[in-house]
Amino acid sequence: MEKHSLINRSALDYSELDYGSLATSLMREAARVGLWSEQESERLENGLLAELAEQISAITHGESSSIPDSLADQLMDGIGYCVDYALRAAPSPEAALELLKSKTARQLYADGKNLLDSHAKASEALLSRVRATRTDTVNSGYRIMLDETLPGLIRAWKASPYPRDFAVITEYPLAKDFTLDGIEGVHERLSALALENRFCARFSAGLDALLDDYALQNRVSAAESYVNLFTLALHGLIFCRLLGRDGMSLDRDELLELEARLLPLGSEQRELLVTRAAELLLADCAFENERLERYVTDAANDLSTMLNAVGGRVTSIAVTSRGDRPVFVSPDGAGLDNDAFAVVADELRLTDSPDGKAQILCDELRSLDDLCDMLSEGCIGEDDFDTVFAALGDETCALLLSRVGSDVPPESVALPIPRDDAPEWQPYLTAYLSELDEKRLAKILELGSAFADER
Amino acid sequence: MSGFLSLFSGKDNLAARRNAELLLDSNDYTRQYGLALTHADALSVIESRDTAIRDYGRVELGVGMVDRLILSFCDSPYLNSENYAETVCSLTELFYYMKGETLDRLTDDELLQLMKRYFDGECGGSLELLAERELETVARNIRAYGSLDVPDESETTTADYSGEYPVEEDDSWRSIRL
């Protein structure tokens, strides 16, 4: 039902209507403007009481004339919710009032109940389909929603007699923001998930890599990422098409190239480009499913809005592919704030294996300053330094070497000797490097010297 | 209370008058025992019922079980025209109290039969004994054991005076018989 219309010719004041409790607020408002009589109230109330009496009789098998008021409240709330639901299906408050006048309470209750039951039945069928077509992913939010939350919500709905306050909260974000609660909200989310699954099934091959890149970029694990897989895939696919190629993963250079093209454009031009890319994608995919095509088009429109909001700076919203290249720290790499630094340091301390520590350093640190500080934090054991340096790679070791201060004048091809008060990682680094073969060491020294000169 | 259930508050007076009228129909049957309610008595009984229902957190639609209570108790030797209305009011209140105390495990008819049996039997027409001794015991048993009576414990094995339980031994297991 439209909550507001441009021209309100009705005597009803729509602002007085409470859509969470439509029947009672509508009766109150209609009575205020003289459209609802005392007799009509009595007729409706008697009808509702008769329905309640019937439900009490069914629950007690006719063997008890009274029930605890908490149970009566629950039953009556369910009846009221069904009546409200039937009224909300009317196109306008006036039409809802007409329904209240022309139908008995029992008919309204049955109408609402049938509508809600149809959502529940459809939800059960959809749940089976959605689980059967699940996307193969490590993301735990997606798995929990599919295996626990949605089945749990359907079970809870069936266990309660049409509960009014039935919040639907899931651990996995869908591409659209869904605000409906109750079984209708469950149905709505399942319908969307069915479409998203169908879309993702076409691109499942690159989805995990995309999720890994997202996780790395946002400093979370792929399992714990709170991100929608459909949106990740769609954005990647559209960006690739904007560059005139297939695929859904873009590296930093490609994103910069795309950004250079999008920045000078106006909002409408960007919108047009994204819409065209989405159309091309849909034509290539040939889903032959109108609802899915509409869903994709809507998501593409959302992407246009998002792109325009950041002025075409696609690098700020896109996932950058790491590809097979190792991740380097660099002198001007993004540093961690104090809290994030402390979290990484704690993580390092809690990790036993040197390989695990090396992996954390590679994944989490981008700034050379951060790396030097972290190595000085006492998070790496004496015996672990060699493994860590080996994992960091020669280029990073050369960068670290450029930070080793020495009192001894450097000879042409020789390792610097750290000062006595140097952080403990420096002597370990020189010890590690001294064990390398001459050719490799020479290359690192050359690189280190170049980096030091740059400083 | 939900928005809908609250709609019906404020209709009490009208409903009470209507229910009192219905209650007076029971006089046709109880007159054979020399018992009859006046209109004021009937209103008083309905009022007691409404108060009990409200106080014990229950909901009942229509005249409820009061007419059945009257038909069950009217042949009691302990009721007479002088204490009839007052006793019916007390029994009505006791009935709703017991419904809650027995966790709604007893049907209306089971509870009425039980009350009548104790009232005419062990309690000798005493409402105090009925409420504080017999029905309290019933409520306690239902809450503790889920049944009207305490389960027979003669067959359960208890520890002997030394605190030892009988032990059975076989080749591989040692088990305690409880």
Interface residues (C-beta under 8 A of the other chain):
Chain A: S21 A23 T24 E45 L48 L49 L52 A53 I56 T60 E63 S64 S65 S66 I67 P68 D69 S70 L71 A72 D73 M76 D77 I79 G80 V83 R164
Chain B: M1 S2 G3 F4 L5 L7 F8 K11 I53 G57 R58 V59 E60 L61 G62 G64 M65 Y96 K99 G100 D104 T107 D108 D109
